[in-house]
C-alpha cells in the first residue's frame, strides 16, 4: 500500500498564511503598531507597515475570510507563475494598497484583502486571449471591489 505524503506545495502562500496567523494571535496593540499601514509617517513602523499590513488582521474572522481565498487561489498561482514571481507580486500589491491608503484615507489599514483581490484578478485572467476580456473577469472585479468599498464605508 502506498504511503500518503503531505507536501509543502506552495511555500510562499503557506508561509504567508502561517506568518499572518501568528501575527493575528498577537495582542491588538502590537498588530496595530507593527502590522498596519498608518495614514501618517511618524516612525519607522509607518514605513514598514506599507508592507507588513498584509500580515495584520483585525480579528480571527478577518484572517479566515482572507485566507480561505488565498489558500484556494494561491497554490494554483504559485505553480503557474513561480514562487518568486508571486512573492514579488504580493509585495508590490501590499505597497500599492498601503500607499493608496495613505493618500486616500485617514484610517489604519490591516489585512490581506489587496492580496486576495490581486489573486482573484490574476486567476481570472488565465483565459484571457488577445483582444478578448471574459465577462466573468469584469464581474468578479466589480463584485469584489464593490464589496470592499461598501465595507470601507459601513
C-alpha positions as CSV (number, residue, x, y, z in Angstrom):
1,X,0.0,0.0,0.0
2,X,1.3,3.4,-1.0
3,X,2.1,5.9,1.8
4,X,0.3,9.2,1.9
5,X,2.7,12.2,1.9
6,X,1.9,15.7,2.9
7,X,3.9,18.3,0.9
8,X,4.7,21.9,1.4
9,X,3.4,22.5,-2.1
10,X,3.2,26.3,-2.2
11,X,5.9,27.7,0.1
12,X,5.1,31.4,-0.4
13,X,1.4,31.0,0.2
14,X,1.8,28.6,3.1
15,X,4.5,30.7,4.8
16,X,2.4,33.8,4.3
17,X,-0.7,32.1,5.9
18,X,1.4,30.8,8.9
19,X,3.0,34.2,9.5
20,X,-0.3,36.0,9.3
21,X,-1.8,33.5,11.7
22,X,1.0,34.1,14.2
23,X,0.5,37.9,13.8
24,X,-3.3,37.6,14.2
25,X,-2.7,35.9,17.6
26,X,-0.6,38.8,18.8
27,X,-2.3,41.5,21.1
28,X,-4.1,44.2,19.1
29,X,-1.8,47.0,20.2
30,X,1.2,45.2,18.7
31,X,-0.7,44.4,15.5
32,X,-1.8,48.0,15.0
33,X,1.7,49.3,15.7
34,X,3.8,46.9,13.6
35,X,1.4,45.3,11.2
36,X,-0.7,48.1,9.9
37,X,-0.4,50.8,7.3
38,X,-0.8,54.2,9.0
39,X,-2.1,57.3,7.3
40,X,0.9,59.4,8.6
41,X,4.6,58.6,8.6
42,X,5.7,59.2,12.2
43,X,8.3,56.5,12.9
44,X,9.9,53.5,11.1
45,X,6.9,51.2,11.7
46,X,4.9,53.6,9.5
47,X,7.2,52.7,6.6
48,X,7.4,49.0,7.2
49,X,3.7,48.9,7.7
50,X,3.3,49.7,4.0
51,X,4.3,46.0,3.5
52,X,3.5,44.3,6.9
53,X,-0.2,45.4,6.9
54,X,-0.9,42.3,4.8
55,X,0.1,40.1,7.8
56,X,-2.1,42.0,10.4
57,X,-5.8,41.3,10.7
58,X,-8.4,42.9,12.9
59,X,-9.5,39.5,14.3
60,X,-9.6,35.8,13.5
61,X,-12.7,36.1,11.3
62,X,-11.0,38.7,9.2
63,X,-8.0,36.3,8.9
64,X,-10.2,33.4,7.9
65,X,-12.1,35.5,5.3
66,X,-8.9,36.4,3.5
67,X,-7.0,33.2,3.8
68,X,-9.8,30.9,2.7
69,X,-9.5,32.6,-0.7
70,X,-5.7,32.9,-0.6
71,X,-5.2,29.2,0.2
72,X,-7.6,28.3,-2.6
73,X,-6.1,30.5,-5.3
74,X,-2.5,31.0,-4.1
75,X,-1.2,27.5,-4.8
76,X,-2.5,27.5,-8.3
77,X,-1.0,30.9,-9.0
78,X,2.3,29.9,-7.3
79,X,2.5,26.9,-9.5
80,X,1.6,28.8,-12.7
81,X,3.9,31.9,-12.1
82,X,6.5,30.6,-9.7
83,X,7.2,31.3,-6.1
84,X,9.5,34.3,-6.6
85,X,7.2,36.0,-9.1
86,X,4.2,35.5,-6.8
87,X,6.1,36.9,-3.8
88,X,7.1,40.0,-5.8
89,X,3.5,40.5,-7.0
90,X,2.3,40.2,-3.4
91,X,4.9,42.7,-2.1
92,X,4.1,45.2,-4.9
93,X,0.4,44.8,-4.2
94,X,1.0,45.4,-0.5
95,X,3.0,48.6,-1.2
96,X,0.4,49.9,-3.7
97,X,-2.5,49.3,-1.3
98,X,-0.5,50.8,1.6
99,X,0.3,53.9,-0.4
100,X,-3.3,54.2,-1.7
101,X,-4.5,54.1,1.9
102,X,-2.0,56.8,2.9
103,X,-3.1,59.0,0.0
104,X,-6.9,58.4,0.1
105,X,-7.8,57.5,3.7
106,X,-7.2,58.7,7.2
107,X,-7.7,55.2,8.6
108,X,-5.3,52.5,9.6
109,X,-5.1,49.6,7.1
110,X,-4.8,46.0,8.2
111,X,-5.3,42.7,6.3
112,X,-4.6,40.9,3.0
113,X,-7.7,42.0,1.1
114,X,-5.5,43.6,-1.5
115,X,-3.6,40.3,-2.0
116,X,-6.9,38.5,-2.3
117,X,-8.1,40.9,-4.9
118,X,-4.8,40.6,-6.8
119,X,-5.1,36.8,-6.7
120,X,-8.7,36.9,-7.9
121,X,-7.8,39.1,-10.8
122,X,-4.7,37.1,-11.7
123,X,-6.7,33.8,-11.6
124,X,-9.5,35.2,-13.7
125,X,-7.1,36.3,-16.4
126,X,-6.0,32.8,-17.1
127,X,-8.3,32.5,-20.1
128,X,-7.9,36.0,-21.5
129,X,-7.0,35.8,-25.1
130,X,-5.8,38.5,-27.4
131,X,-8.3,41.3,-27.6
132,X,-10.9,39.4,-25.5
133,X,-11.9,40.0,-21.9
134,X,-14.2,37.5,-20.3
135,X,-17.3,38.9,-18.7
136,X,-16.5,36.8,-15.6
137,X,-13.3,38.8,-15.1
138,X,-15.3,42.1,-15.1
139,X,-18.0,40.7,-12.9
140,X,-15.5,39.4,-10.3
141,X,-13.6,42.7,-10.3
142,X,-16.8,44.7,-9.8
143,X,-18.4,42.5,-7.2
144,X,-15.2,42.1,-5.0
145,X,-14.1,45.7,-5.3
146,X,-17.7,46.9,-4.7
147,X,-17.9,44.8,-1.6
148,X,-14.6,46.2,-0.3
149,X,-15.7,49.8,-0.9
150,X,-19.1,49.1,0.8
151,X,-17.4,47.6,3.8
152,X,-15.0,50.5,4.0
153,X,-17.9,53.0,4.4
154,X,-20.0,50.9,6.8
